[in-house]
Amino acid sequence: MAGSEAKDACLRLRTNIGASVILAALALAGCGGAGDSESKACSLCGTMNDLRGSISSKTGSQAEMAAWVVAAFERDSGIARVSDIDSAGLYTLAHVRTDHPQTLALFTPEYILQGVLSVPDDNNNKIIHQFVQFTGAQVPKLISNGPIITFQSLDNMKVTKDVAADANSDGIPDGGKTIGAAALTGMALTGLAPDTDLDGIGNDKDPDVNGDGIINWLDQDDNGNGILDVFDGDQNGDLVNDSSPQGHNTDQWFKEGVEYIAVQFELTPKDDGTGNETTLKFTTKVQDDVTPIAVQIRGAPTLLNAATYTAKDAQGNDTTNTWNRQLMDDGVSEDGNPGDRVFAKKVTLANAAMPRAHETVFFELVFGSKAAPWYIDFPYTFPDLRPAAITSLYDANTRTVRLVGAPFGSIKDFIWIINLLNSSGSTVWTSQAVSGITDQFVIPENFIQAGQTYKYEVIAQTLDKIPGFPSYAIHTPKYDLR
């Protein structure tokens, strides 16, 4: 797309698709198009160019890489550009901000992380480089080699000093191994503590906190402490609680484009007892100086295809609709108020599908036009976690509810709550959050009235990373309170 077209997209009136509500556009002082550079400060501006390349498997076949996915990630923001690889092994990364250092990652056709970029160091075989800055439109050929992807040459790029540990010098990042000062001989260690990988960059700014070669936005244990980020209250090890207002420098918060992204997985038993239903709720807050023509989700066909959502028809009845992968800001999509720039959609997955370990979905801001769209992507990667169903028991004599089961395996760092429902199904009381190390809680006597019919349910959920948006919630059936 020409630079003038890209600028026009930034000044476009935003259409709230589905609600047919036209919102006043926010004129961006600068939003660079392909080949353009803007000097004025704005979210997402910079020098943008299309990058074209090819990729082959280790055997040399480009055709073997058809339908795989390659993505470029900005070092300082985590923002991505994503491309499918075609039947000839070719790809185009559109509107890449080439004035920003980038790393590349390879995903299977099901969007599961396969390989990260590895660039050898000329003088030190104990480290690999992760980021490059492209100086030309043609990307040197990529070669997929198991857990890494490598360049056939270093033409049209400059390699940055960002490094990861490679203790055995095989070109594969060690994964969580501290680089250490000895491996960084000759490199200035200027970062402030804490600096987990001792690379001279403090954890609050390091794009790869533990130096394992996997950037934080794709790494499910950023600080390498053995605790999945979804359960870790300080996932980047900067000594600031992630859920506090000062902790907004973790994977789901962004300084440009969107304020945050959130994905919530829920497992809920069906009311008719025929099994479980799995849902995903996608939510993002678009920043005020960005005006996309749409907001949508990109990800694996087996996870997202045939997903449905519930909406009201003209008579107010619930209807089931096929999801088109778009998020809405219409006030009826669990998105908050219409026009508040929060886009969301809660969808039911077909056949009770569940996200897989290291599977990535991308929140996409769409620019340009319907005929010629281009995209800016924000990644969310699911952890190596398979939640399990739970049940509950109730002792009427003591009004004690017990949680039965292990929703997250051996992990106890979660909370659970009890909802008390009246005969019409409305919630009349909710318990405080109960620690996962405790398996019972007493319902206060004054909330249960004699002669009334009640049900209750228990919900186990992970800690919030975005306030009000736990990543996992596992429901019990709704039980009669006797």
Secondary structure by P-SEA (a helix, b strand, c coil): ccaaaaaaaaacccccccccccccccccccccccccccccccccccbbbbbbbccccccccccccccbbbbbbbcccccbbbbbbccccccccccccccccbbbbbbcccccccbbbbbbbcccccbbbcbbbbccccccbbbbcccccccccccccccccbbbbbcccccccccccccccccccccccccccccccccccccccccccccccccccccccccccccccccccccccccccccccccccccccccccccbbbbbbbbbccccccbbbbbbbbbbbbcccccccccccccccccccccbbbbbcccbbbbbbbbccccccccccccccccccbbbbbbbbcccccccccbbbbbcccccccccccbbbbbbbbccbbbbbbbbcccccccbbbbccccccccccbbbbbbbbccccccccccccccccccccccccccccccccccbbbbbbccccccccccbbbbccccccc
